């Protein structure tokens, strides 16, 4: 299957993508992984992307599209893939359609993880990270530490990243509404959009998505 996963920040796309890709036996292709791989391997596209990133500029669509195209042409993706973070706007969605058309392929579904905006803010703004080890992650409501502000694992101080502040989260949501949300209507017009309520346990959301794909 060839699937695109969309949804606002905090919807759980990365988590769901990993589970769905495993269940469907297809590679999970995320924009973040594409950038990290190309930059670490010093590819031409990676060098170009890094130049923009180092200057604090957005990486142009053509570079992101090129990275996605290269990845989708790898042997493990010939039987399908799950795209996470790409396409990010309508121009990228149109480019993806053209790529697939040229290869004689098409998307099977676009899964939209639906979460209320206030829930997104609560999920992200409530996150706390251990200063000693960023892998130790807590949440003031959903996964609270035994002692407020103290890591259960190592006793380190827990803090809120700047990226996780409510103001930053709301700004990220505004960017999502402006740039990415239009692809939902784009894919709905093609009859590909499947909306998945993303509240609840991770396994329950995964099962909803799997059931929707079976239909």
GROMACS elastic network, one bead per residue, 0.5 to 0.9 nm:
[ bonds ]
;  ai    aj funct       b0    kb
    1    24     6  0.77364   500
    1    26     6  0.75915   500
    1    79     6  0.69699   500
    1    81     6  0.64280   500
    1    82     6  0.79070   500
    1   107     6  0.76085   500
    1   108     6  0.60932   500
    1   109     6  0.82115   500
    2    26     6  0.85630   500
    2    79     6  0.81487   500
    2    82     6  0.60351   500
    2    83     6  0.80406   500
    2   105     6  0.88579   500
    2   106     6  0.72891   500
    2   107     6  0.50013   500
    2   108     6  0.53393   500
    2   109     6  0.69704   500
    2   110     6  0.88129   500
    3    80     6  0.78381   500
    3    81     6  0.62985   500
    3    83     6  0.61968   500
    3    84     6  0.89086   500
    3   107     6  0.60155   500
    3   108     6  0.59203   500
    3   109     6  0.51437   500
    3   110     6  0.56726   500
    3   111     6  0.73248   500
    4    81     6  0.84197   500
    4    82     6  0.57564   500
    4    84     6  0.64126   500
    4    85     6  0.84072   500
    4    86     6  0.74928   500
    4    87     6  0.78689   500
    4   107     6  0.77268   500
    4   108     6  0.86095   500
    4   109     6  0.66367   500
    4   111     6  0.62425   500
    4   112     6  0.85277   500
    5    13     6  0.69337   500
    5    16     6  0.88804   500
    5    17     6  0.73274   500
    5    82     6  0.70465   500
    5    83     6  0.59979   500
    5    84     6  0.52869   500
    5    85     6  0.73611   500
    5    86     6  0.82306   500
    5   109     6  0.86926   500
    5   110     6  0.58728   500
    5   112     6  0.61755   500
    5   113     6  0.75410   500
    6    11     6  0.88866   500
    6    13     6  0.71598   500
    6    83     6  0.87312   500
    6    84     6  0.69300   500
    6    85     6  0.70445   500
    6    86     6  0.83929   500
    6    87     6  0.86389   500
    6    88     6  0.85544   500
    6   110     6  0.72550   500
    6   111     6  0.61304   500
    6   113     6  0.62363   500
    6   114     6  0.88767   500
    6   180     6  0.84460   500
    6   181     6  0.85998   500
    6   183     6  0.88324   500
    6   184     6  0.80644   500
    7    10     6  0.82638   500
    7    11     6  0.59583   500
    7    12     6  0.82342   500
    7    13     6  0.68704   500
    7   111     6  0.82615   500
    7   112     6  0.54121   500
    7   114     6  0.63121   500
    7   115     6  0.78689   500
    7   176     6  0.86266   500
    7   180     6  0.86541   500
    7   181     6  0.80954   500
    8    11     6  0.56069   500
    8    12     6  0.86474   500
    8    13     6  0.84002   500
    8   112     6  0.89961   500
    8   113     6  0.76720   500
    8   114     6  0.77819   500
    8   115     6  0.75333   500
    8   117     6  0.83601   500
    8   120     6  0.77717   500
    8   172     6  0.86451   500
    8   173     6  0.66485   500
    8   176     6  0.63845   500
    8   177     6  0.81909   500
    8   180     6  0.85923   500
    8   181     6  0.83228   500
    9    12     6  0.76622   500
    9    13     6  0.80556   500
    9   120     6  0.69680   500
    9   121     6  0.89865   500
    9   124     6  0.83750   500
    9   169     6  0.79621   500
    9   172     6  0.72312   500
    9   173     6  0.67750   500
    9   176     6  0.77820   500
   10    13     6  0.75817   500
   10   115     6  0.83978   500
   10   119     6  0.84909   500
   10   120     6  0.52198   500
   10   121     6  0.77489   500
   10   123     6  0.64439   500
   10   124     6  0.61518   500
   11    14     6  0.86465   500
   11   113     6  0.62429   500
   11   114     6  0.70754   500
   11   115     6  0.60913   500
   11   119     6  0.89023   500
   11   120     6  0.66519   500
   11   123     6  0.86666   500
   11   198     6  0.65718   500
   11   199     6  0.84485   500
   12    15     6  0.53850   500
   12    16     6  0.60696   500
   12    17     6  0.83667   500
   12   113     6  0.78845   500
   12   198     6  0.76295   500
   12   202     6  0.83580   500
   13    16     6  0.51803   500
   13    17     6  0.57373   500
   13    18     6  0.85041   500
   13    84     6  0.70184   500
   13    85     6  0.85370   500
   13   113     6  0.73504   500
   14    17     6  0.51029   500
   14    18     6  0.63012   500
   14    19     6  0.88567   500
   14    30     6  0.81363   500
   14    84     6  0.72038   500
   15    18     6  0.54124   500
   15    19     6  0.65785   500
   15    20     6  0.87570   500
   15   202     6  0.78605   500
   16    19     6  0.51996   500
   16    20     6  0.59469   500
   16    21     6  0.83386   500
   16   202     6  0.73196   500
   16   203     6  0.87020   500
   16   205     6  0.77083   500
   16   206     6  0.62218   500
   16   209     6  0.88884   500
   17    20     6  0.51819   500
   17    21     6  0.58547   500
   17    22     6  0.84242   500
   17    28     6  0.63783   500
   17    29     6  0.87300   500
   17    30     6  0.87857   500
   17    82     6  0.70458   500
   17    83     6  0.81391   500
   17    84     6  0.68969   500
   17   206     6  0.89010   500
   18    21     6  0.53205   500
   18    22     6  0.62454   500
   18    23     6  0.87110   500
   18    27     6  0.87327   500
   18    28     6  0.63923   500
   19    22     6  0.52081   500
   19    23     6  0.61729   500
   19    24     6  0.86036   500
   19   203     6  0.85847   500
   19   206     6  0.69774   500
   20    23     6  0.50314   500
   20    24     6  0.59919   500
   20    25     6  0.82438   500
   20    26     6  0.84386   500
   20    28     6  0.84448   500
   20    82     6  0.81440   500
   20   206     6  0.66779   500
   20   209     6  0.79993   500
   20   210     6  0.74656   500
   21    24     6  0.51580   500
   21    25     6  0.56819   500
   21    26     6  0.50669   500
   21    27     6  0.58461   500
   21    28     6  0.55692   500
   21    81     6  0.75320   500
   21    82     6  0.63855   500
   22    25     6  0.50227   500
   22    26     6  0.66680   500
   22    27     6  0.78089   500
   22    28     6  0.83361   500
   23    26     6  0.80852   500
   23   210     6  0.84407   500
   24    27     6  0.87813   500
   24    81     6  0.89803   500
   24   210     6  0.88043   500
   25    80     6  0.86211   500
   25    81     6  0.86762   500
   26    76     6  0.76349   500
   26    77     6  0.68952   500
   26    79     6  0.72421   500
   26    80     6  0.57237   500
   26    81     6  0.50276   500
   26    82     6  0.67831   500
   27    76     6  0.69114   500
   27    77     6  0.63311   500
   27    80     6  0.74278   500
   27    81     6  0.50787   500
   27    82     6  0.62397   500
   27    83     6  0.86135   500
   28    81     6  0.62173   500
   28    83     6  0.63223   500
   28    84     6  0.72301   500
   29    32     6  0.87217   500
   29    33     6  0.71496   500
   29    34     6  0.73479   500
   29    68     6  0.81176   500
   29    71     6  0.77588   500
   29    72     6  0.82599   500
   29    81     6  0.69553   500
   29    82     6  0.59284   500
   29    84     6  0.60089   500
   29    85     6  0.84132   500
   29    86     6  0.84911   500
   30    33     6  0.52988   500
   30    34     6  0.62814   500
   30    35     6  0.88275   500
   30    68     6  0.88818   500
   30    82     6  0.82825   500
   30    83     6  0.59973   500
   30    85     6  0.57341   500
   30    86     6  0.71133   500
   31    34     6  0.50217   500
   31    35     6  0.62948   500
   31    36     6  0.86536   500
   31    64     6  0.78170   500
   31    67     6  0.87187   500
   31    68     6  0.78316   500
   31    83     6  0.81188   500
   31    84     6  0.65555   500
   31    85     6  0.52251   500
   31    86     6  0.61158   500
   31    87     6  0.88466   500
   32    35     6  0.53159   500
   32    36     6  0.62120   500
   32    37     6  0.85646   500
   32    84     6  0.88725   500
   32    85     6  0.77732   500
   33    36     6  0.51060   500
   33    37     6  0.59164   500
   33    38     6  0.84595   500
   34    37     6  0.52658   500
   34    38     6  0.61220   500
   34    39     6  0.84980   500
   34    46     6  0.89116   500
   34    64     6  0.83297   500
   34    67     6  0.64749   500
   34    68     6  0.71712   500
   34    71     6  0.77464   500
   35    38     6  0.53131   500
   35    39     6  0.60233   500
   35    40     6  0.84318   500
   35    45     6  0.88453   500
   35    46     6  0.66807   500
   35    49     6  0.76192   500
   35    50     6  0.86041   500
   35    64     6  0.80928   500
   35    67     6  0.77661   500
   36    39     6  0.52605   500
   36    40     6  0.59434   500
   36    41     6  0.84031   500
   36    46     6  0.81152   500
   37    40     6  0.52265   500
   37    41     6  0.59622   500
   37    42     6  0.83382   500
   37    43     6  0.87148   500
   37    46     6  0.78903   500
   38    41     6  0.51636   500
   38    42     6  0.59061   500
   38    43     6  0.53780   500
   38    44     6  0.79966   500
   38    45     6  0.66512   500
   38    47     6  0.78147   500
   38    49     6  0.86142   500
   38    67     6  0.76643   500
   39    43     6  0.65389   500
   39    44     6  0.87338   500
   39    45     6  0.79006   500
   39    47     6  0.62816   500
   39    48     6  0.89233   500
   39    49     6  0.76459   500
   39    50     6  0.67059   500
   40    43     6  0.80296   500
   40    46     6  0.76884   500
   41    46     6  0.75285   500
   42    45     6  0.80386   500
   42    46     6  0.56463   500
   42    47     6  0.59817   500
   43    47     6  0.61195   500
   43    48     6  0.85928   500
   44    47     6  0.51549   500
   44    48     6  0.63087   500
   44    49     6  0.86207   500
   45    48     6  0.51050   500
   45    49     6  0.60452   500
   45    50     6  0.85057   500
   45    63     6  0.61650   500
   45    64     6  0.83466   500
   45    66     6  0.73850   500
   45    67     6  0.68386   500
   46    49     6  0.50542   500
   46    50     6  0.59990   500
   46    51     6  0.85929   500
   46    63     6  0.84593   500
   46    67     6  0.83571   500
   47    50     6  0.51617   500
   47    51     6  0.63075   500
   47    52     6  0.89657   500
   48    51     6  0.52883   500
   48    52     6  0.67452   500
   48    53     6  0.88631   500
   48    59     6  0.84362   500
   48    63     6  0.75686   500
   49    52     6  0.53741   500
   49    53     6  0.62157   500
   49    54     6  0.86152   500
   49    58     6  0.87531   500
   49    59     6  0.57660   500
   49    60     6  0.80511   500
   49    63     6  0.67768   500
   49    64     6  0.82058   500
   50    54     6  0.58278   500
   50    55     6  0.83870   500
   50    59     6  0.83356   500
   51    54     6  0.52671   500
   51    55     6  0.63263   500
   51    56     6  0.87776   500
   51    57     6  0.86257   500
   51    59     6  0.87543   500
   52    55     6  0.51667   500
   52    56     6  0.63466   500
   52    57     6  0.50657   500
   52    58     6  0.63957   500
   52    59     6  0.57185   500
   52    60     6  0.83159   500
   53    57     6  0.55180   500
   53    58     6  0.66122   500
   53    59     6  0.66757   500
   54    57     6  0.75029   500
   55    58     6  0.88640   500
   57    60     6  0.88103   500
   58    61     6  0.88844   500
   59    62     6  0.84061   500
   59    63     6  0.68395   500
   59    64     6  0.71620   500
   60    63     6  0.57210   500
   60    64     6  0.68180   500
   60    65     6  0.88497   500
   61    64     6  0.51727   500
   61    65     6  0.59352   500
   61    66     6  0.84329   500
   61    89     6  0.89839   500
   61    91     6  0.78201   500
   61    92     6  0.66862   500
   62    65     6  0.50736   500
   62    66     6  0.60297   500
   62    67     6  0.86847   500
   62    92     6  0.84065   500
   63    66     6  0.50260   500
   63    67     6  0.62889   500
   63    68     6  0.86670   500
   64    67     6  0.52084   500
   64    68     6  0.62415   500
   64    69     6  0.86189   500
   64    86     6  0.83141   500
   64    87     6  0.89624   500
   64    92     6  0.84668   500
   65    68     6  0.50949   500
   65    69     6  0.60685   500
   65    70     6  0.86434   500
   65    86     6  0.83887   500
   65    87     6  0.82860   500
   65    92     6  0.67323   500
   65    95     6  0.72699   500
   65    96     6  0.76681   500
   66    69     6  0.50946   500
   66    70     6  0.62325   500
   66    71     6  0.86602   500
   67    70     6  0.52272   500
   67    71     6  0.62621   500
   67    72     6  0.86857   500
   68    71     6  0.51457   500
   68    72     6  0.61084   500
   68    73     6  0.86379   500
   68    83     6  0.89280   500
   68    86     6  0.78057   500
   68    96     6  0.87079   500
   69    72     6  0.52114   500
   69    73     6  0.63008   500
   69    96     6  0.81968   500
   69    99     6  0.74064   500
   70    73     6  0.53004   500
   70    74     6  0.68542   500
   71    74     6  0.54238   500
   71    77     6  0.77178   500
   72    75     6  0.82239   500
   72    76     6  0.83700   500
   72    77     6  0.55396   500
   72    78     6  0.73344   500
   72    80     6  0.85147   500
   72    81     6  0.75381   500
   73    76     6  0.83553   500
   73    77     6  0.65482   500
   73    78     6  0.68603   500
   74    77     6  0.56348   500
   74    78     6  0.69687   500
   75    78     6  0.55212   500
   75    79     6  0.84062   500
   76    79     6  0.71093   500
   76    80     6  0.81024   500
   76    81     6  0.85333   500
   77    80     6  0.51652   500
   77    81     6  0.55889   500
   78    81     6  0.79527   500
   83    86     6  0.58824   500
   83    87     6  0.78276   500
   84    87     6  0.79739   500
   85    88     6  0.59973   500
   86    89     6  0.80904   500
   86    92     6  0.73853   500
   86    93     6  0.79118   500
   86    96     6  0.88467   500
   87    90     6  0.74077   500
   87    91     6  0.81295   500
   87    93     6  0.51451   500
   87    94     6  0.87041   500
   87    95     6  0.86230   500
   87    96     6  0.73200   500
   87   180     6  0.81578   500
   87   183     6  0.81428   500
   88    91     6  0.83451   500
   88    92     6  0.63985   500
   88    93     6  0.74427   500
   88   176     6  0.86640   500
   88   179     6  0.70513   500
   88   180     6  0.51777   500
   88   181     6  0.85854   500
   88   183     6  0.77446   500
   89    92     6  0.54288   500
   89    93     6  0.62979   500
   89    94     6  0.88104   500
   89   179     6  0.55455   500
   89   181     6  0.77394   500
   89   182     6  0.70347   500
   89   183     6  0.60250   500
   90    94     6  0.61004   500
   90    95     6  0.85108   500
   90   179     6  0.80630   500
   90   180     6  0.74376   500
   90   182     6  0.66566   500
   90   183     6  0.53055   500
   90   186     6  0.71831   500
   91    94     6  0.51730   500
   91    95     6  0.62408   500
   91    96     6  0.86580   500
   92    96     6  0.60894   500
   92    97     6  0.86035   500
   93    96     6  0.50347   500
   93    97     6  0.62440   500
   93    98     6  0.86947   500
   93   183     6  0.70456   500
   93   186     6  0.82455   500
   93   187     6  0.86701   500
   94    97     6  0.50814   500
   94    98     6  0.63029   500
   94    99     6  0.86932   500
   95    98     6  0.50990   500
   95    99     6  0.61864   500
   95   100     6  0.86878   500
   96    99     6  0.50394   500
   96   100     6  0.62047   500
   96   101     6  0.84771   500
   97   100     6  0.52588   500
   97   101     6  0.60161   500
   97   102     6  0.85592   500
   97   105     6  0.88756   500
   97   106     6  0.71760   500
   97   107     6  0.80204   500
   98   102     6  0.60598   500
   98   103     6  0.85837   500
   99   102     6  0.52553   500
   99   103     6  0.63907   500
   99   104     6  0.87579   500
   99   105     6  0.84383   500
  100   103     6  0.50329   500
  100   104     6  0.61084   500
  100   106     6  0.54652   500
  100   107     6  0.78009   500
  101   105     6  0.55576   500
  101   106     6  0.64643   500
  102   105     6  0.75306   500
  103   106     6  0.86241   500
  107   110     6  0.76984   500
  107   192     6  0.78038   500
  108   192     6  0.69149   500
  108   213     6  0.87462   500
  109   187     6  0.88045   500
  109   191     6  0.85313   500
  109   193     6  0.62292   500
  109   194     6  0.69579   500
  109   213     6  0.75132   500
  110   184     6  0.84493   500
  110   187     6  0.70842   500
  110   188     6  0.86642   500
  110   192     6  0.55548   500
  110   194     6  0.59837   500
  110   195     6  0.83683   500
  111   192     6  0.83438   500
  111   193     6  0.61110   500
  111   195     6  0.59433   500
  111   196     6  0.66935   500
  111   209     6  0.74886   500
  111   212     6  0.89264   500
  111   213     6  0.88251   500
  112   184     6  0.76274   500
  112   193     6  0.69197   500
  112   194     6  0.60264   500
  112   196     6  0.58333   500
  112   197     6  0.83615   500
  112   198     6  0.89205   500
  113   194     6  0.87214   500
  113   195     6  0.62142   500
  113   197     6  0.60341   500
  113   198     6  0.53880   500
  113   205     6  0.88808   500
  113   209     6  0.89824   500
  114   195     6  0.65315   500
  114   196     6  0.58644   500
  114   198     6  0.54321   500
  114   199     6  0.80230   500
  115   118     6  0.84645   500
  115   119     6  0.66382   500
  115   120     6  0.66960   500
  115   196     6  0.89981   500
  115   197     6  0.66863   500
  115   198     6  0.57501   500
  115   199     6  0.66434   500
  116   119     6  0.53241   500
  116   120     6  0.64815   500
  116   121     6  0.89617   500
  116   199     6  0.89620   500
  117   120     6  0.50600   500
  117   121     6  0.63750   500
  117   122     6  0.86751   500
  117   170     6  0.85446   500
  117   173     6  0.78886   500
  118   121     6  0.51275   500
  118   122     6  0.61797   500
  118   123     6  0.86282   500
  119   123     6  0.60420   500
  119   124     6  0.86428   500
  119   199     6  0.87959   500
  120   123     6  0.51270   500
  120   124     6  0.62460   500
  120   125     6  0.83128   500
  120   169     6  0.81651   500
  120   173     6  0.87574   500
  121   124     6  0.54096   500
  121   125     6  0.56125   500
  121   126     6  0.79289   500
  121   164     6  0.86946   500
  121   165     6  0.86929   500
  121   166     6  0.62808   500
  121   169     6  0.62525   500
  121   170     6  0.71033   500
  121   173     6  0.89765   500
  122   125     6  0.54433   500
  122   126     6  0.56972   500
  122   127     6  0.85331   500
  122   141     6  0.87198   500
  122   166     6  0.83127   500
  123   126     6  0.56480   500
  123   127     6  0.67622   500
  123   139     6  0.78232   500
  123   141     6  0.86660   500
  123   142     6  0.82432   500
  124   127     6  0.54353   500
  124   139     6  0.85604   500
  124   163     6  0.88606   500
  124   164     6  0.56176   500
  124   165     6  0.77683   500
  124   166     6  0.79041   500
  124   169     6  0.71956   500
  125   128     6  0.83389   500
  125   139     6  0.87130   500
  125   160     6  0.76514   500
  125   161     6  0.88515   500
  125   163     6  0.87126   500
  125   165     6  0.52724   500
  125   166     6  0.54262   500
  125   168     6  0.89819   500
  125   169     6  0.72767   500
  126   138     6  0.83361   500
  126   139     6  0.52684   500
  126   140     6  0.52805   500
  126   141     6  0.69326   500
  126   142     6  0.84408   500
  126   160     6  0.78861   500
  126   164     6  0.78214   500
  126   165     6  0.85194   500
  126   166     6  0.89257   500
  127   137     6  0.71015   500
  127   138     6  0.58549   500
  127   140     6  0.65734   500
  127   141     6  0.87608   500
  127   143     6  0.88152   500
  127   159     6  0.84261   500
  127   160     6  0.65022   500
  127   161     6  0.82594   500
  127   164     6  0.70562   500
  128   136     6  0.86670   500
  128   137     6  0.59125   500
  128   138     6  0.50991   500
  128   139     6  0.56588   500
  128   140     6  0.72139   500
  128   144     6  0.89528   500
  128   149     6  0.81058   500
  128   158     6  0.56211   500
  128   159     6  0.51876   500
  128   161     6  0.74243   500
  128   164     6  0.86928   500
  129   132     6  0.87839   500
  129   133     6  0.77912   500
  129   134     6  0.57028   500
  129   135     6  0.76664   500
  129   136     6  0.61549   500
  129   138     6  0.63891   500
  129   139     6  0.86079   500
  129   151     6  0.82867   500
  129   157     6  0.81617   500
  129   158     6  0.51584   500
  129   159     6  0.53775   500
  129   160     6  0.63412   500
  129   161     6  0.73233   500
  130   133     6  0.53657   500
  130   134     6  0.54156   500
  130   135     6  0.75453   500
  130   136     6  0.55397   500
  130   137     6  0.65232   500
  130   138     6  0.82321   500
  130   149     6  0.88438   500
  130   150     6  0.78877   500
  130   151     6  0.60577   500
  130   154     6  0.85983   500
  130   155     6  0.85868   500
  130   156     6  0.58614   500
  130   157     6  0.56886   500
  130   159     6  0.64883   500
  131   134     6  0.63998   500
  131   136     6  0.87332   500
  131   151     6  0.88559   500
  131   156     6  0.61570   500
  131   157     6  0.56965   500
  131   158     6  0.61253   500
  131   159     6  0.69502   500
  132   136     6  0.84308   500
  132   151     6  0.89348   500
  132   154     6  0.77850   500
  132   155     6  0.86828   500
  132   156     6  0.56822   500
  132   157     6  0.74456   500
  132   158     6  0.87542   500
  133   136     6  0.57773   500
  133   137     6  0.87303   500
  133   154     6  0.85273   500
  133   156     6  0.81285   500
  134   137     6  0.67542   500
  136   151     6  0.73043   500
  136   152     6  0.85703   500
  136   153     6  0.73683   500
  136   154     6  0.88079   500
  136   158     6  0.89735   500
  137   143     6  0.84759   500
  137   151     6  0.83795   500
  137   158     6  0.84834   500
  138   141     6  0.87609   500
  138   142     6  0.79099   500
  138   143     6  0.52621   500
  138   144     6  0.58148   500
  138   145     6  0.64511   500
  138   151     6  0.80384   500
  138   158     6  0.82131   500
  139   142     6  0.53460   500
  139   144     6  0.51093   500
  139   145     6  0.76457   500
  140   143     6  0.63428   500
  140   145     6  0.75267   500
  140   148     6  0.81920   500
  141   144     6  0.56458   500
  144   147     6  0.81684   500
  144   148     6  0.75948   500
  145   148     6  0.60344   500
  145   149     6  0.73169   500
  145   150     6  0.66465   500
  145   151     6  0.63776   500
  145   152     6  0.58893   500
  146   149     6  0.89347   500
  146   150     6  0.76796   500
  146   151     6  0.81369   500
  146   152     6  0.64589   500
  147   150     6  0.55400   500
  147   151     6  0.77516   500
  147   152     6  0.76191   500
  148   151     6  0.84308   500
  148   158     6  0.83042   500
  149   156     6  0.84368   500
  149   157     6  0.59066   500
  149   159     6  0.70991   500
  150   153     6  0.88449   500
  150   154     6  0.84201   500
  150   155     6  0.55106   500
  150   156     6  0.57764   500
  150   157     6  0.50710   500
  150   158     6  0.55100   500
  151   154     6  0.57738   500
  151   156     6  0.51143   500
  151   157     6  0.62073   500
  151   158     6  0.60686   500
  152   155     6  0.58860   500
  152   156     6  0.81289   500
  153   156     6  0.80206   500
  155   158     6  0.88416   500
  160   163     6  0.82142   500
  160   164     6  0.63436   500
  160   165     6  0.71076   500
  161   164     6  0.52047   500
  161   165     6  0.69171   500
  162   165     6  0.55180   500
  162   168     6  0.74326   500
  163   166     6  0.86215   500
  163   167     6  0.89091   500
  163   168     6  0.58542   500
  163   169     6  0.70676   500
  164   167     6  0.83298   500
  164   168     6  0.64545   500
  164   169     6  0.61679   500
  165   168     6  0.52988   500
  165   169     6  0.61665   500
  165   170     6  0.86715   500
  166   169     6  0.50548   500
  166   170     6  0.61136   500
  166   171     6  0.85530   500
  167   170     6  0.52615   500
  167   171     6  0.62615   500
  167   172     6  0.87376   500
  168   171     6  0.50308   500
  168   172     6  0.61944   500
  168   173     6  0.86262   500
  169   172     6  0.50210   500
  169   173     6  0.62009   500
  169   174     6  0.86579   500
  170   174     6  0.62335   500
  170   175     6  0.87163   500
  171   174     6  0.50251   500
  171   175     6  0.63410   500
  171   176     6  0.86366   500
  172   175     6  0.50830   500
  172   176     6  0.61929   500
  172   177     6  0.86980   500
  173   177     6  0.61313   500
  173   178     6  0.85674   500
  174   177     6  0.50721   500
  174   178     6  0.61628   500
  174   179     6  0.85091   500
  175   178     6  0.51506   500
  175   179     6  0.58452   500
  175   180     6  0.76004   500
  176   179     6  0.53755   500
  176   181     6  0.60599   500
  177   180     6  0.60304   500
  177   182     6  0.75170   500
  178   181     6  0.64600   500
  178   182     6  0.73217   500
  179   182     6  0.67059   500
  179   183     6  0.83776   500
  180   183     6  0.58651   500
  180   184     6  0.77840   500
  181   184     6  0.55274   500
  181   185     6  0.76199   500
  182   185     6  0.55441   500
  182   186     6  0.64353   500
  182   187     6  0.89614   500
  183   187     6  0.60808   500
  183   188     6  0.82920   500
  184   187     6  0.53750   500
  184   188     6  0.59824   500
  184   189     6  0.86244   500
  184   193     6  0.70752   500
  185   189     6  0.61103   500
  185   190     6  0.87313   500
  185   193     6  0.84127   500
  186   189     6  0.54810   500
  186   190     6  0.69067   500
  186   193     6  0.89366   500
  187   190     6  0.50024   500
  187   191     6  0.64306   500
  187   192     6  0.54967   500
  187   193     6  0.56136   500
  188   191     6  0.50294   500
  188   192     6  0.57900   500
  188   194     6  0.82606   500
  189   192     6  0.76767   500
  189   193     6  0.82943   500
  190   193     6  0.77632   500
  191   194     6  0.86255   500
  194   209     6  0.85515   500
  194   212     6  0.72544   500
  194   213     6  0.84045   500
  195   209     6  0.86758   500
  195   212     6  0.87828   500
  196   205     6  0.74553   500
  196   208     6  0.67155   500
  196   209     6  0.62684   500
  196   212     6  0.80932   500
  197   200     6  0.85403   500
  197   205     6  0.71200   500
  197   208     6  0.79667   500
  197   209     6  0.89220   500
  198   201     6  0.86244   500
  198   202     6  0.82874   500
  198   204     6  0.87269   500
  198   205     6  0.56848   500
  198   206     6  0.88250   500
  198   208     6  0.88600   500
  199   202     6  0.83393   500
  199   204     6  0.87047   500
  199   205     6  0.71344   500
  200   203     6  0.84268   500
  200   204     6  0.65658   500
  200   205     6  0.67120   500
  201   204     6  0.52198   500
  201   205     6  0.64501   500
  201   206     6  0.87626   500
  202   205     6  0.52698   500
  202   206     6  0.62567   500
  202   207     6  0.86897   500
  203   206     6  0.50456   500
  203   207     6  0.61436   500
  203   208     6  0.86826   500
  204   207     6  0.50756   500
  204   208     6  0.62735   500
  204   209     6  0.87229   500
  205   208     6  0.50991   500
  205   209     6  0.63334   500
  205   210     6  0.87043   500
  206   209     6  0.51318   500
  206   210     6  0.61858   500
  206   211     6  0.86061   500
  207   211     6  0.60085   500
  207   212     6  0.84633   500
  208   211     6  0.51604   500
  208   212     6  0.61509   500
  208   213     6  0.86713   500
  209   212     6  0.50941   500
  209   213     6  0.62320   500
  209   214     6  0.87459   500
  210   213     6  0.51177   500
  210   214     6  0.63109   500
  210   215     6  0.88952   500
  211   214     6  0.51861   500
  211   215     6  0.66357   500
  212   215     6  0.53155   500
